[in-house]
Amino acid sequence: MSTENAFQISVPDDSLSLLRQKLALVSLPDELEDAGWEYGVPLADIRRLVDRWANGYDWRHHEALLNAELPQFTRDIPVDGHGTLNIHYIHKKSDTKTAIPLLFVHGWPGSFFEARKLVPLLTQNSEHHPSFHVVAISLPGYGFSKAPSKKRFDMDQYAEVCNKLMLALGYDEYVTQGGDWGFLITRKIAHLYGPRHSKAWHTNFPGGQPPSLFTQPLDFLSMLINGLTAKEKEGLQRVQHFIATGCGYSAEQGTKPQTLGYSLADSPVGLLAWIYEKLVAWTDQYPWKDDEVLTWVSIYWFSRAGPAAAGRIYFEVGEGEPAKQMARFSAHESTSIPLGISRFPGEIVCFPKSWSKNLGKIVFDREHDGGGHFAAYEKPEALSGDLRDMFGQGGPAFGVVKGRNGYD
Amino acid sequence: MSVESPFIISIPQESLSLLQQKLRLVTFPDELDDAGWEYGAPLTDIRRLVTRWSNGYDWRYHEAQLNMELPQFTRDIDVGGHGMLNVHYVHKKSDAEYAIPLLFVHGWPGSFFEARKLVPLLTRGSPDHPSFHVVAISLPGFGFSEAPRKKGFNLDQYAEVCNKLMLSLGYNEYVTQGGDWGFIITRRMAHLYGPKYVKAWHTNFPGGTPPSLLGQPLSFLTMLFHLLFPSVNPQMQAGFDKTQKFMHSGSGYNAIQSTKPQTLGYSMADSPVGLLAWIYEKLVGWTDGYAWDDDEVLTWISIYWFSRAGPTAAARIYYEVGGGNTQKLGELMGTPEYTASIPNGISRFPGEVAILPKSWAKSNRKIVFDREHERGGHFAAYERPVEVCGDLRDMFGRGGPAFGVVKGRDGYNSE
């Protein structure tokens, strides 16, 4: 009864040709003197990337590498009120039969590609650490999954697709890892499907709220009496800076994703700039190689639903109002399963630790010295280390999945 | 010693060809079922406009019309700290000997094109109403004006260009009309150059600041009362709702343009359909049931596409004046800059994006004219030229509250 099909990325020749034709006609804007990164992505970077994309970048080579490294599949998943969506995902099993099933959920402008480096680390078996069977889903509207065709595909629906996928793969119990939208979605999964199916969740993008007199009286008073540490202040200043200067993309995607979508669907350089700005701004001095950037962006350009679909999640979650989007990020959602947090200093939203307390049952909380928003991609060893420590023997979430503790 | 050159819009054939080549390769996104206008400009509209743009729309014809109707010029204007900018403008003189010099200042996504219908009305001489010599500037970065090359081209610089243009045309005293950025810029001009050069200003973008308890106690208490009992003044409540809706669901363009205009600019410069959708959404969203003709829309947008500085430059005004962050612009709109040395006139149109109580505009202003209309929206000069012209004639005409503000140019022929 399974509709699973093995999948290989195989972008049609026409699509490659069209991209080349568009790049050949590219019109670049001017730029103010000494603009740097102040007004957005610098012209020199875009020029260089466009030249490479048109001349020298070999999509077929990268496509083949991805197919060789990441076993991919598609399958139909019915979603209440939204019909059946054909979902694309990576599914890499560990040699350890009783490895822990783990679902990796990306965000925007991420994709299954973010899990590329994490997958071999997590699936590796060893007597010294647990291993995982990894499923990295392409959320509806991203990568090679179909997009929703109806309005109001919201958090519940994303969670439903994810849960159904894991169940369809025979993983009645599983754990999750997610950042960005992956945080909100895996939290929803924990809320709706934990502890029955989702047994523990881990995030590198912890939301949270300031403590209040009622929820966390001691933390609240401590904050009043002692103020914030220098590090906490710096973190909040970064949040302030992000909200004041770095949220234009989410305001537009959260209000008029279709209007924006015409540009992103029609202009490769437009899409490149839109995403590249975040690849640089949200990482912690990650030394991007041009071809790496181009592969990341090409996945959006060649995506099954087209580049306009991915931004709609912002609209749906905020019901067309960016303020509501932010509120949902901070709003409390009850979860009963163990939660692990990894904190990376380059993350765009860095709240004080005390603000995460009411996120759930925190059993693991580790801070790192380097790394940013795309933690799985920037710091795969650190992230897989955290997951191994959280779920391994002696760890706080050891054995959460019945009969699959990660060891032989 | 600035030198004026007559100007004819004459887009190079290569530019027209490139546009056609890009349109031929157009890639459309999908759309959600029954999306309507909820998620942005609908696919059917954009498809239809793109089809027309590539097949049937005749830019040369519209270019010729514009050149015929609107006498245009360019001249170099020196802007402190920014060097010389070559500025494009429409300058149409009235038949009336002592017509009032009037500067029309557009906003975004407007242009000199917005003044197209207003110009013949304002310049027409008659013993029954005043007439005007009209100057419609293309702000730096818009239309056929050069764009600033350096960072920091802020409100004072826009005001400076406008004032210097009028002075260089021999209009030592003049009045202004503006909406959108034109409101903010002409308000700044009133503050900086009134009453020496700017003698009066008129706007269709009323603006306003909420009253404070200490500053305007009576207005403040009235506001509180209406907020607590919205049913008492449903019209005021409807205005607040509309304004809120604009701020909460209609300001995405503002957020991105105020913070990352360059990032957005790569799309705008490279994709005609991207630019079309970006602007068309506002042409429909901000007007009051205006029956746009496809060719009209395409001409409006072609001016952006073929603009001298390219489509990316225009949006930088949001960043520069907004200080590169999303809060400042809102504050700026509501900041009551002192302009009370000269008379101000307001025309209110129900389709405007922000509808605030009338009393909120009072701070630091000398309002001598305030009229409400039944129909019309944000692009008032373009949607309701007769009304805007009528208001200007009433404000500046004989018996009007700003009659004779410009020495020796009361708008009429000598008697």
Boltz contact constraints between the chains, C-beta under 6 A:
constraints:
  - contact:
      token1: [A, 21]
      token2: [B, 25]
      max_distance: 6.0
  - contact:
      token1: [A, 22]
      token2: [B, 25]
      max_distance: 6.0
  - contact:
      token1: [A, 25]
      token2: [B, 21]
      max_distance: 6.0
  - contact:
      token1: [A, 25]
      token2: [B, 22]
      max_distance: 6.0
  - contact:
      token1: [A, 26]
      token2: [B, 270]
      max_distance: 6.0
  - contact:
      token1: [A, 27]
      token2: [B, 269]
      max_distance: 6.0
  - contact:
      token1: [A, 27]
      token2: [B, 270]
      max_distance: 6.0
  - contact:
      token1: [A, 29]
      token2: [B, 265]
      max_distance: 6.0
  - contact:
      token1: [A, 29]
      token2: [B, 269]
      max_distance: 6.0
  - contact:
      token1: [A, 29]
      token2: [B, 310]
      max_distance: 6.0
  - contact:
      token1: [A, 29]
      token2: [B, 312]
      max_distance: 6.0
  - contact:
      token1: [A, 32]
      token2: [B, 151]
      max_distance: 6.0
  - contact:
      token1: [A, 33]
      token2: [B, 149]
      max_distance: 6.0
  - contact:
      token1: [A, 33]
      token2: [B, 150]
      max_distance: 6.0
  - contact:
      token1: [A, 39]
      token2: [B, 261]
      max_distance: 6.0
  - contact:
      token1: [A, 39]
      token2: [B, 262]
      max_distance: 6.0
  - contact:
      token1: [A, 39]
      token2: [B, 319]
      max_distance: 6.0
  - contact:
      token1: [A, 40]
      token2: [B, 260]
      max_distance: 6.0
  - contact:
      token1: [A, 40]
      token2: [B, 262]
      max_distance: 6.0
  - contact:
      token1: [A, 40]
      token2: [B, 263]
      max_distance: 6.0
  - contact:
      token1: [A, 41]
      token2: [B, 263]
      max_distance: 6.0
  - contact:
      token1: [A, 149]
      token2: [B, 33]
      max_distance: 6.0
  - contact:
      token1: [A, 150]
      token2: [B, 33]
      max_distance: 6.0
  - contact:
      token1: [A, 151]
      token2: [B, 32]
      max_distance: 6.0
  - contact:
      token1: [A, 244]
      token2: [B, 325]
      max_distance: 6.0
  - contact:
      token1: [A, 245]
      token2: [B, 259]
      max_distance: 6.0
  - contact:
      token1: [A, 245]
      token2: [B, 325]
      max_distance: 6.0
  - contact:
      token1: [A, 248]
      token2: [B, 255]
      max_distance: 6.0
  - contact:
      token1: [A, 248]
      token2: [B, 256]
      max_distance: 6.0
  - contact:
      token1: [A, 248]
      token2: [B, 259]
      max_distance: 6.0
  - contact:
      token1: [A, 248]
      token2: [B, 260]
      max_distance: 6.0
  - contact:
      token1: [A, 251]
      token2: [B, 252]
      max_distance: 6.0
  - contact:
      token1: [A, 251]
      token2: [B, 255]
      max_distance: 6.0
  - contact:
      token1: [A, 252]
      token2: [B, 252]
      max_distance: 6.0
  - contact:
      token1: [A, 252]
      token2: [B, 256]
      max_distance: 6.0
  - contact:
      token1: [A, 255]
      token2: [B, 249]
      max_distance: 6.0
  - contact:
      token1: [A, 255]
      token2: [B, 252]
      max_distance: 6.0
  - contact:
      token1: [A, 256]
      token2: [B, 40]
      max_distance: 6.0
  - contact:
      token1: [A, 256]
      token2: [B, 252]
      max_distance: 6.0
  - contact:
      token1: [A, 257]
      token2: [B, 39]
      max_distance: 6.0
  - contact:
      token1: [A, 258]
      token2: [B, 39]
      max_distance: 6.0
  - contact:
      token1: [A, 258]
      token2: [B, 40]
      max_distance: 6.0
  - contact:
      token1: [A, 259]
      token2: [B, 40]
      max_distance: 6.0
  - contact:
      token1: [A, 259]
      token2: [B, 41]
      max_distance: 6.0
  - contact:
      token1: [A, 259]
      token2: [B, 277]
      max_distance: 6.0
  - contact:
      token1: [A, 259]
      token2: [B, 281]
      max_distance: 6.0
  - contact:
      token1: [A, 261]
      token2: [B, 29]
      max_distance: 6.0
  - contact:
      token1: [A, 262]
      token2: [B, 273]
      max_distance: 6.0
  - contact:
      token1: [A, 262]
      token2: [B, 274]
      max_distance: 6.0
  - contact:
      token1: [A, 262]
      token2: [B, 277]
      max_distance: 6.0
  - contact:
      token1: [A, 263]
      token2: [B, 267]
      max_distance: 6.0
  - contact:
      token1: [A, 263]
      token2: [B, 271]
      max_distance: 6.0
  - contact:
      token1: [A, 263]
      token2: [B, 274]
      max_distance: 6.0
  - contact:
      token1: [A, 265]
      token2: [B, 27]
      max_distance: 6.0
  - contact:
      token1: [A, 265]
      token2: [B, 29]
      max_distance: 6.0
  - contact:
      token1: [A, 266]
      token2: [B, 26]
      max_distance: 6.0
  - contact:
      token1: [A, 266]
      token2: [B, 27]
      max_distance: 6.0
  - contact:
      token1: [A, 266]
      token2: [B, 271]
      max_distance: 6.0
  - contact:
      token1: [A, 266]
      token2: [B, 273]
      max_distance: 6.0
  - contact:
      token1: [A, 266]
      token2: [B, 274]
      max_distance: 6.0
  - contact:
      token1: [A, 267]
      token2: [B, 267]
      max_distance: 6.0
  - contact:
      token1: [A, 267]
      token2: [B, 270]
      max_distance: 6.0
  - contact:
      token1: [A, 267]
      token2: [B, 271]
      max_distance: 6.0
  - contact:
      token1: [A, 267]
      token2: [B, 274]
      max_distance: 6.0
  - contact:
      token1: [A, 269]
      token2: [B, 266]
      max_distance: 6.0
  - contact:
      token1: [A, 269]
      token2: [B, 270]
      max_distance: 6.0
  - contact:
      token1: [A, 270]
      token2: [B, 266]
      max_distance: 6.0
  - contact:
      token1: [A, 270]
      token2: [B, 267]
      max_distance: 6.0
  - contact:
      token1: [A, 270]
      token2: [B, 270]
      max_distance: 6.0
  - contact:
      token1: [A, 270]
      token2: [B, 271]
      max_distance: 6.0
  - contact:
      token1: [A, 273]
      token2: [B, 263]
      max_distance: 6.0
  - contact:
      token1: [A, 273]
      token2: [B, 266]
      max_distance: 6.0
  - contact:
      token1: [A, 277]
      token2: [B, 263]
      max_distance: 6.0
  - contact:
      token1: [A, 306]
      token2: [B, 29]
      max_distance: 6.0
  - contact:
      token1: [A, 308]
      token2: [B, 29]
      max_distance: 6.0
  - contact:
      token1: [A, 320]
      token2: [B, 249]
      max_distance: 6.0
  - contact:
      token1: [A, 321]
      token2: [B, 248]
      max_distance: 6.0
  - contact:
      token1: [A, 321]
      token2: [B, 249]
      max_distance: 6.0
